[in-house]
Amino acid sequence: MGSVSPSPAQEFDLTKLNPIYENYKHVVNGALIPILQAAQDAYGYLPEPVLEAIGEHLNVPISQIYGVVTFYAQFHLEPRGKHVVRTCQGTACHVRGASRILESLKNNLGVSPGGTTEDLQFTLETVACIGACSLAPVMMVDHDTHGRLKPDVVPKILDNYRN
């Protein structure tokens, strides 16, 4: 007799959801988004077994849950890096060389925008504006803003965030 593969739900520790459910047990309506946010904080993203468990707990169809998580950009269905690198592509940054900064990031990380490094250390994103135009070109790593960038300093900045 062959071994049975575990179901996707068995591959995840769904007990992380219990304290989340407890925090929202008194919320009659509108608990879905805060529960999804808390679950994403706990898991780093929203894997299918977690979405299924939340749907069962709230008695919400999985199709409705997918509708919510695919509508809001804050939710992620794939694992993300420990550090999120956002590079500004707005007008001020573009004029001052944002494309060279993006190329340096892509070369250094080995991923394109929207991608996550294999070691799950970095996720690369492009944004329309960071709001630090006077520092253009700009990138953010997590909540840290790095401005007046030159392509050759990008690897040094990233090294400060590597394990």
Long-range contacts (C-beta under 8 A, 24 or more apart in sequence): 7-49, 8-47, 8-48, 8-49, 8-52, 9-49, 9-52, 9-53, 10-49, 11-49, 12-43, 12-47, 12-49, 12-50, 14-49, 14-50, 14-53, 16-42, 16-43, 17-42, 17-50, 17-53, 17-54, 17-57, 21-57, 31-58, 32-58, 32-60, 32-65, 32-68, 33-68, 33-72, 36-65, 36-68, 36-69, 36-75, 37-74, 40-74, 40-75, 40-76, 44-79, 44-80, 45-76, 45-77, 45-78, 45-79, 45-80, 46-75, 46-76, 46-77, 47-77, 48-77, 78-116, 79-116, 79-120, 80-116, 80-120, 80-123, 81-116, 81-117, 81-120, 81-121, 81-122, 81-123, 82-120, 82-121, 82-122, 83-121, 83-122, 83-123, 83-141, 83-142, 83-161, 84-122, 84-123, 84-125, 84-140, 84-141, 84-142, 85-109, 85-122, 85-123, 85-124, 85-125, 85-139, 85-140, 85-141, 85-158, 86-125, 86-126, 86-127, 86-130, 86-139, 86-140, 87-113, 87-124, 87-125, 87-126, 87-127, 87-137, 87-138, 87-139, 88-126, 88-127, 88-128, 88-129, 88-130, 88-132, 88-136, 88-137, 88-138, 88-139, 89-126, 89-127, 89-128, 90-127, 90-128, 90-129, 90-130, 90-133, 90-136, 92-133, 92-134, 92-136, 93-130, 93-133, 93-136, 93-137, 93-138, 95-136, 96-136, 96-137, 97-137, 97-149, 97-150, 97-151, 98-136, 98-137, 100-137, 100-151, 101-137, 101-139, 101-149, 101-151, 101-154, 102-126, 103-151, 104-151, 104-152, 104-154, 104-155, 105-139, 105-154, 105-158, 108-154, 108-155, 108-158, 109-158, 121-161, 121-162, 121-163, 122-158, 122-161
